[in-house]
Amino acid sequence: EVQLVESGGGLVQPGRSLRLSCAAAGFTFSDYTMYWVRQAPGKGLEWVSGITWNSADKGYSESVRGRVTISRDNAENRLYLEMNSLRVEDTALYYCAKAGAGFLDSWGQGTLVTVSS
Amino acid sequence: EIVMTQSPATLSVSPGERATLSCRASQSIRSNLAWYQQKPGQAPRLFIYEASTRATGIPARFSGSGSGTEFTLTISSLQSEDFAVYYCQQYNNWQTFGQGTKVEVK
């Protein structure tokens, strides 16, 4: 059974940094592209970032490009999202998701990031 | 960035009735489209991929169609567990989600 467990969220002041982590289990992590998707309170889903299996290709949404870095450790089965210069509008539940040929076939339960002074 | 537009924002349907949800892409995405269901307090769940292929365990009353820029999700006879928010997503060029359609009880 695929398991994705996010961690690292919390309350942070605007302008500060945060690193999210996603621990993967139940599948061969190094074979799959992985994504971060977020959902602001009461709002819809927003793609944040993606990374291919070998880290050769990384993508970012326009709303986070330049402030966020995605990475992965295939030896540790972990996905990361380094977020800098956080803004109030980055407040959201951040999901880690596994891609099956592009679509997201498994999701974690999310970690909540709250940006507030 | 590809923009995905869903309509309507809210669909009020009686149990047993048919529901039709629409999704439009700002440029061709071939058949690289997925549909997800999300219920309150839960993570999204994959329902349809490649525009028309049901994910594992998804009932046959759910069907997807379309290609290029116009897509449809049809629920042939709504059951109580189907009332939720549905999102379309393109994965032709990284990803973009639509804003969602809430299917509510009429």
Contacts between the chains, C-beta under 8 A, distances in Angstrom:
chain1	res1	chain2	res2	distance
A	35	B	95	6.8
A	37	B	44	8.0
A	37	B	95	7.8
A	37	B	97	7.7
A	44	B	85	7.9
A	44	B	87	6.6
A	44	B	97	6.3
A	44	B	98	7.6
A	44	B	99	4.9
A	44	B	100	4.5
A	45	B	36	7.5
A	45	B	38	7.6
A	45	B	44	6.4
A	45	B	87	5.4
A	45	B	89	7.6
A	45	B	97	4.4
A	45	B	100	7.4
A	46	B	97	6.5
A	47	B	89	7.8
A	47	B	94	6.8
A	47	B	95	4.0
A	47	B	96	6.1
A	47	B	97	6.2
A	50	B	94	5.8
A	50	B	95	6.7
A	59	B	94	4.1
A	59	B	95	8.0
A	61	B	1	7.5
A	62	B	1	5.9
A	95	B	43	6.1
A	95	B	44	7.7
A	99	B	91	7.7
A	100	B	49	7.4
A	101	B	49	7.6
A	101	B	91	7.9
A	102	B	32	6.0
A	102	B	34	7.8
A	102	B	91	3.2
A	102	B	92	7.7
A	102	B	95	7.6
A	103	B	34	3.9
A	103	B	46	6.1
A	103	B	49	4.1
A	103	B	50	7.7
A	103	B	89	7.0
A	103	B	91	5.6
A	104	B	34	7.2
A	104	B	36	7.5
A	104	B	44	7.4
A	104	B	46	6.3
A	104	B	89	7.4
A	105	B	46	5.2
A	105	B	49	7.7
A	105	B	55	6.9
A	107	B	43	4.1
A	107	B	44	5.9
A	107	B	45	7.5
A	108	B	43	6.8
A	109	B	43	5.8
A	110	B	43	6.5
